[in-house]
Amino acid sequence: MIVCVAEKPSVGQYIAKVLGANTRHDGYFEGNGYQVTWTFGHLCALLDPNEYNEQWKAWTLSSLPMVPARFGIKVTDDKGVQKQFNIIKSLIEQADEVINCGDAGQEGELIQRWVYQKAGCKCPVKRLWVSSLTEEAIAEGFKQLKDQSHYQHLYEAGLMRAIGDWLLGMNATRAYTLRYAKGTGKDRQILSIGRVQTPTLALVVKRQAEIENFVPRTYWELKTKYRDTLFSAQLPAEEDEYAINSLEQGQQLLDSIKDEPLTITSVTKKKGTEYAPRLFDLTSLQVECNKKFSFSADQTLKLIQSLYEKRITTYPRVDTTYLSDDIYPKVPATLKGIKDYFPQVEPLIGAKLPKSKKVFDNKKVTDHHAIIPTGQRPDNLTADERKVFNLVALRFIAAFYPDCEISTTTVLAKAGEIDFKVTGKEILKPGWRVVFGDYNNDEDSGDEQKSAQVLPSFTEGESGPHTPELQEKTTQPPKFYTEATLLRAMETAGKTVDNDELRDALKENGIGRPSTRAAIIEKLYQRKYIILKGKSIHATQVGIDLIHIIISPLLKSAELTGLWEKKLREIERGDFTAQQFLEELKTMTAQVVYDVKSNKAGMLCPVCRQGTIIRGNTRYGCSRWREGCTYAEPF
């Protein structure tokens, strides 16, 4: 008998149908030589500290760091979970072969492997790897099964991620709670610290501090209107980056040109091309849904996961915006499947479809490709599912339309001794923009660039009167993070990047995974470290205080955590070993605990015995230094 273990009951039902396992039993289907069962979420987890060592049950600084000699797993303490695990275990004990039909990703691999280990699986295990749940994709996947050893590095990366989260989370949370939390015993506040959640919180706290400490300043810009077109003065900026820093300076410049004619010195037209917006990976879809519909990252993940399970879209937990070459022959059938819902598909039916390197690139695809429709009829969708599906479908359709052809016009002018400039854009052929309706509306098309104005026709050498003006401006503080911009910051380890190519390069060092970032943000809400005001994310005082007391840069640096994520990806590729990573984990954990134990801040002052020790930039001091306490000690 061959036992197939799916990721959840609904997926198990699809697989059973394809395999002809049509007889329903409690917790599995059977038929045609197969038994199809399923997990639901994490059936197994790493042991709790006291299950390794009874002395670790009590929270004490002296017991830290807690580093098990060997990590173990257990079945989650839930009656429903244990019942299903026992069904899986009994099937595996009688199996000739097991097929891992779990979620085709790092976490899915870990969930399944732990179940097989705990069930004592001794028979051969093969792996089903599919990017959609259509009958065609599942049937094709069963023809291309691979031995589970092919995915060993994927499992090791998932295992190291779980162990890393356990080591740092357990030790750092206990260390900082014991050292700095308010209250005692059951009333003690728990300071929850995590490998990804803490640097994410630090990004929010840092941005909030920049906003609160921002000091606005006034500057002026010199403009002039000629033939109903507003030109901007091209003045050399001073050291502080603003060309006009006083009203007097601006007035002098304005007076120097107000009686001078404006002369057009150059008219340059340059034709260009704008490409269709990228297909979606999970993060870009979450960003777009937050911008357009105010969906949270977690809400978007649940919606796109539902579409995947309804076989309407492909696997969602991806971090690439490209398709592999083998998808190209399937595109006509996919488009035909959704043409009744999108009239924009009609011009593509029967036409030779372009195969752009910006869409199809095997080098940019590893385990899964970008999120696209499967070609199944998108029936019986909720209103919110429909919104998400429409975004995915329109991006996919637009990828096979012609490029948008534009003309960029740059006009240079001069009045007196001051140069002026204006730039305009004209859409010559809308191309893919017609897919999104109003093709002058860049926001609807998913294009981050804003349309420039369309200019009248200017002739080099023409001259005439103009109306100069001074516009008073005020420097603006950074904006609070929204879920969209926070997701981008997590993806790029805190760096602000607008360019897609550069963003791709930084993904390697991003913090968290596309599949986990939404959960991290939700966890910060649940722990009341951040709150939502409108669409803006604000750190609470609890969140701010937590970041301020953390000493170890490792725990709150997005860049350092991003480097750790990079090593996990290297393990997945086989470029770095799990054992090397584990040794680094142990060293990092020991350093975090040492930093807390050796930090004297908060202790009773040894000199006056009344104040508490506070931490300065280079040395410790006493909180009563204003009252004359002389205690000072370098770190």
Secondary structure, 3 states (H helix, E strand, C coil): CEEEEECCHHHHHHHHHHHCCCEEECCEEEECCEEEEECCCCCEEECCHHHHCHHHHCCCHHHCCCCCCCCCEEECCCHHHHHHHHHHHHHHHCCCEEEEECCCCHHHHHHHHHHHHHCCCCCCEEECCCCCCCHHHHHHHHCCCEEHHHHHHHHHHHHHHHHHHHHHHHHHHHHHHHHHCCCCHHHCCCCCCCCCHHHHHHHHHHHHHHHHCCCCCEEEEEEEEECCEEEEECCCCCCCCCCECCHHHHHHHHHHHCCCCEEEEEEEEEEEEECCCCCECHHHHHHHHHHHHCCCHHHHHHHHHHHHHCCCECCCCCCCCCECHHHHHHHHHHHHHHCCCCHHHHHHCCCCCCCCCCCECHHHCCCCCCECECCCCCCCCCHHHHHHHHHHHHHHHHCCCCCEEEEEEEEEEEECCEEEEEEEEEEEECHHHHHHCCCCCHHHHCCCCCCCCCCCCCCCCCEECCEEEEEEEECCCCCCCCHHHHHHHHHCCCCCCCCHHHHHHHHHHCCCCCCCHHHHHHHHHHCCCEEEECCEEEECHHHHHHHHHCCCHHHHCHHHHHHHHHHHHHHHHCCCCHHHHHHHHHHHHHHHHHHHHHCCCCCECCCCCCCEEEECCCEEEECCHHHCCCCEEEC
